[in-house]
Amino acid sequence: SDVCSSDLVFAIINIIANLPSFNFCVDIISHYKWQYFCLSFCFIFGFIYFSFFNKKSIIFLIISFIICLINYSDINKFYAKTVSNNDTGIKIGLFNVLTENENYDLLLEEIEQNNPDIVILQEVDWEWLEHIEKIKSEYPYFVEFPRTDNFGIALYSKLKFENSEILSWTQHQLPVIKIRSIYNNSPFELYAIHTLPPVGKKYITIRNEMLKKIQEIVTTTKTNLILSGDWNTTIYSNAYKQYIAKSGMIDVQSSKGLHTGSWATYYIPFMRIPLEHIVVNKEIKINSCYLGNNFKSDHLPLYAILEF
C-alpha cells in the first residue's frame, strides 16, 4: 500500500540520518531527529489501525516503533536536562540578522524588548552597522567586523571588557569575536562564532574544522566559558556529536521545552531546526532560555540567562 511504501522510505531516511558520515546529504538529513520522532508516531497509529485488517502491516508497525525508539534515544540524550526558569543572571542575545534584511528597526525593537546584557549579531555589513548605530548608547562596549559575504559579525555589551579581539579562523579567514569580562565578580570568556554552511564537501570540511577549534578551546580554557553563534549544524548531527557533545559543554538547546528550531522562519514551526547555539561549561547554570520574535530574518533570535 502507499502507507507501507511511505514507511519504507521513512525507514531508509532514518538509516541514512544515523550513518557515521560527513557527506552533505547525510549531514542535512541528520538534523531532523525531532521531526522523525514525531512522524514515527503517525506511522505507528496508522499501522495500529491497518493491522486490524492486514496482518502484514504489523511488520511495518514494528519498523515504525523501532524508528521511534531510535530517535527518542537520540533526543533524550540532549533533552534530559532542565532549567530553573529564573530571570536573574547575565542575559545573552544571539541574532543572525540576514545581510539583505532591511528591517533594522524591528531588530532594535526586539533587543529593547528583551534587554540582553550582551548582543551578538551575525551577517552584518556596513549598512547594518550604520542603521543600528544608536545601540551603542545602551551598549557602550562593542566589537565590530562587518563583511559583505554574510559572515560579518558584531558584539555589543553592557559589561566592560577586560580585553577583546577578532580572531581569523580557517583559510576563509572567518572572523570570530573573543571577549573577556567579569560578571558577578567572576571572570568569563565568550566567543561569537559563525561557521560556513554545509553546502558541499569543502564547506563541510571547513565547518567541521571550526567545530574542532571550538573543542580545542573547551579543553584549554580554565575559566567560565560561553560559546555562541550560528554553527550551521544541530545537536543531532554527527559533527556536533563528535566535536561539541563529547566536550562536556551544555547547550541551552538541551533545556526542556526548546524543541522548536530557530531556522528557517519561512518554514512552518514544525520543520524548523535549531542552528543557533549558546553553549556553556558545567560551572555555569542555565537559568532560562527561549526563542525571540521574528524580525524578518531567516533566523529567530536565541536568548539565554546564565548564572555563575
Order of alpha helices (4+ residues) and beta strands (2+ residues): alpha-alpha-alpha-alpha-beta-alpha-beta-alpha-beta-beta-beta-beta-beta-alpha-beta-alpha-beta-beta-beta-beta
